[in-house]
Each structure stands twice: as structure tokens, then as C-alpha cells.
């Protein structure tokens, strides 16, 4: 495996790990701050499907930025 492919794999793994963490914090911490009735919100209450729809786009945003910083050329210039 070439070093570029290793860097690309790192970009995908780190991006989606960060996307998961940010999405989790939005659901569990952010929603109760914005709407006090949502205090104690869990992922089960939010719903697995909704979490995936939240998690994937945030992960792709991280892919875009980390790709630009690591110059892996996942996205064309």
C-alpha cells in the first residue's frame, strides 16, 4: 500500500471518528442547551436513523477539510 493510500485511509478514519464525536455532542449536549425540554436526550430517543443522517454529512465535512490539509487529493482541485 502506498503512502498516499495510507494517508487517505487516515483521513477517512479520523474524519468519521470526529464526525461521530461531534454528532454525539450535538445530540446529547447541544439539544438540551437549545431546548430545555430535551434534557437527558439519548441516542435511543433521537433515533438511529436520524443519527446516521446527522453523522455522515458532518463526517464528510471533516473529510473535505482534512483532505485539504493533508493534501491527499481525495477531492479534485
Secondary structure, 3 states (H helix, E strand, C coil): CCHHHHHHHHHHHHHHHHHHHHHHHHHHHHHHHHCHHHCCCCHHHHCHHHHHHHHHHHHHHHHHHHHHHHCCCCCCC
